[in-house]
Amino acid sequence: MGGAALPDNGWPADRIDTESAHSARIYDYIIGGKDYYPADKEAGDAMSREWPALPVHMRANRDWMNRAVAHLAKEAGIRQFLDIGTGIPTSPNLHEIAQSVAPESRVVYVDNDPIVLTLSQGLLASTPEGRTAYVEADMLDPASILDAPELRDTLDLTRPVALTVIAIVHFVLDEDDAVGIVRRLLEPLPSGSYLAMSIGTAEFAPQEVGRVAREYAARNMPMRLRTHAEAEEFFEGLELVEPGIVQVHKWHPDAATADGIRDEDIAMYGAVARKP
């Protein structure tokens, strides 16, 4: 942290750009969190004006993450998770869901945003039986993640790991090869590991989601939204768990999450797949 003076909220002011909106903080604002700045609120309000369903969509993605992780822990017996693009802690965090099923679960969180690091105490409150760790790294550099001592100390790569890449690849442009990055992260994980992803799409509300994407791009966060066929590329060679690649609210829905959600209000595909 370089010994920077900490403001009242404990964030090192020299590392956090409070003047510019940031995707993790916009998401936090829209789903009702508290760790955002005026620029993030302004961006979130502008985006929600363009597409009033945006909060519904973002909450549905979060609910999908909860269900996917619970499925991996309960049905697939996964006890190790590598979470890429974690974002600002929001309870229940991934380790809380996994450890509520199996207290010995281990989770490595990865993000490249200094604000997530400074708030990461919420990610590190593991059960005594399990472990959590945080790696500050950029998914565009998979080696920096896979070679991180925190990862090697926390996860046993001879045993299955669930790689979770949730609501992040729409910020990875074609020139950065999102599919290649995900494959590189899966590569060292053994047979029986899983990939769980949610992938932004404009296929259900193209005009509205297109306007939201323009708001992000205007704030220096260009987006790459994908079709169903493009989403399938991430899962080539893997065994998709039923029902395959579907909008997040249609993946193992429960009564609380599926009720009353319209397809046109969801701009995210979700899927879970096993590495053979």
N, C-alpha and C positions, 0 to 999 in steps of 0.2 A: 504493500500500500504506500510505500515511500514516505511514511510518517506524515501524511497530509493531515491538516487540521480537519477534524470531523465536525460537521454542523450538528444541530440538535438531534436530527433523526439518525445520526450515525453513519451517513453515507460520505465517502471521501469526495468532496466537491470537485477536486481537480480532475477526477476520472469520469464523472457523469455529466453528460451534455444535457443540461436542463432546458436549454433553449429550443432544442429540436425534439419533435415527437419520435417515439421509439415503439416498434411493434409490440414488444412485451408489455410496455406500460399502457399502450392503447387497449390491449386485450384486458389487462388488469382493471382499467377504468370501466370498460364496457360490461365486464362480468361482476362489477360491484366491489372491486378491491379498493385499496387506499394508497397504493404505492405508485403514484403518478404525479406529473407536473402539469401546469396550465397548458403547455403545448400539446400534451397527450389528451387532455380533456377537450381542447379545441378540435383536435383531429377526430377524436371519437364522436363528438357531437356532429361534426360535419359529415362523417361517414354514415352515421345513423340517420341523418336527414336524407341522404341519398338512398339509403336502403333501411327502412325502419325495422326490418326483420334481423338486422345485424346482431343485436343482443341475443335473440332466440337462437340464431345460427351458432354464435360463440358458446353459449351455454350447452347447446346440443353436442358440440365437439368435446367440451369438458366432461359431460355425462358419458359420452362414448369412451373416453379415456378410462373413466372409472370402471365401466363394464368390461372393457377389453383387458385391463390389468387384473380384475377379479377373475375373469375367465382363465387367463394365463396361469394365475396362482392356483385356482380351484381345480379346473378341468384338465389343464395341461401339466400341472405339478411343477411349474417353473418357480425357482427360488432365487434367480439372479436376473437383474434388469439393468440395461444400459440405456439411459434416457437422453436423447439428443435434442437440444434446444428447449431446455426445461422451462424457461420463463420464470416469472415472479412467483414465489411460493403461494399456493392457494390451497387451503385445507378442504378436503383431504388431498394431500400430496400423494404421489405415486407410491412411495414407501409405506405410507399409512394404510393404503388399500391392500398392498401385498402383505404387509406384516399383520394386518387384521385377519388374514387367512392363514398365514404361516409366519410366526414371529421371527423365524430365523432367516427370512428373506434379506437379500443384499441388493443395494441399489447404488449405481453410480450415475450422478446427474452431470450433464455437460451443458454449459452455455458460454457465450462470449460477451455477455453484457455485464459491465461492472456492477450495475445495480443488483443483478441476480446474486452475484458473489456476496455483496454486502448484506443481503437479506437471507443468505443461505443457512443461517442458524435454523430456520424453519425446515430446511431440507435435511439437516444433520441430526435431528432428534430421533435417532433410531431406537428400536427396542434393544434391551441388553443382549438378546440372542442374535440379533441381526447386525447389519452394518450399513451405513450410508457414507458416501464420499461425494465430493464436488470437484469437478475438473473445469478450470477456465480454459476453454479452447474453442476453436472455430470449426464447424463441421466441414467447411471447405478444405480443411487440412486434416483428413482422417488419421494420418500418422500421429499427429499431435495428441489425438484422443487415445488411440490404441497403445501408444508408447508411454502414456502418462503413468507415473508410479502409483497414483491414487487408484487407477483402474486395476493395475496388476496386483496391488495389495488387497483389493476388495473382492474382485471376481476371480473365480477359478475357471479359466478358459478351456479346461478339459471337460467341463460339465455344461449343460445347456444354459443359454442366456437368452432373454427376450430383449431384442433391440427395439426400442420404441422411438418413433420419429413422428411426432404429433404436431400437426398444424404448423409446419416449418418449411416444407419443400416448396411452397408457393413463393417463398422469398429466394429460392435458388434458381438462377436463370440458366438458359440452355448452355451458354458458354462455360458454365461452371459444372455441368454434367451431374445433375442430381442423382440420376440412376446409378452412375458410376460410383458416386460417393457412398450411396447406400450399400452397393455391392461390396465396396472395399471394407465397410464397417462390418458387414456380415461374414466376410471371408474368414477371419480367424475363429469364428464361433463354431462350435462342433455341431454335428448332426443332432437333431432334436431341439435345436434352438428355434426361436421364432422371430418374425418381423411383424410389428404392429405399426400401421401408418394411418394417418389421416391426411388427405390430399385435396387441396383447394381446387374447385371447379366452378366454371360459370355456366354449366350446361342447363341449370334449372331456372335461373333468373339472369339471363345474359346481360340485359341492359342495366339492371340494378347493381349486379356484382361488378360489371364493367365500370360503373361510376365509382364504386368503392375503390376499385383498383387504381383508378385515376387519382383519387384523393391520396392513396398511399404513394403513388409515383410522384405526385407533386411535392411530397415531403421526403423525397430521395429514398423511397422504399419500393422500387419497381417489383411487380409481381409476375409470376408465370403460372397462370391457371391452366389446369389440364383436363383433357377429355377422359372418358372412361377407358378408351383404348390406350391413352398415354399413361394412365394410372396403372394399367395392367403390366406395363414394362418393368415396374419396380418388383413385381412378384414372379417374374419368369424363373422357372426352375424350382419354385417353391410350391408347397401343397397348401392351397387356400383352405382355411376353415370355413365351413358353411356360415352364412350364405354368400361368401365370396366378397367382391368389391361392391359395396352398396352405399347409399347415403348414410351418414353416421346414425341418424335416428332409426334406421331400419336394421341395424346390426344388433342382433340379440336384444331387441327392445324390452324394456320393462314398462309396467303400467304407468309409472310416474313420468317417464321420459318421452314415451311415444304419443301420449294422449294429445290430440289437437295440433300436432306439428304438421305444417303443410310442406309438401316436397319443395315448393318454390321458395321456401324460407331457409333452405339448407344448401350451402355451397361447399360441401365437404364430403368426399368419399372416405370410407373407413374400411379397413380389412386387416385380418390377422392371418399369417401363413407360417407353416412349419418348414424348416430346412431339412431336407431328407438326408 
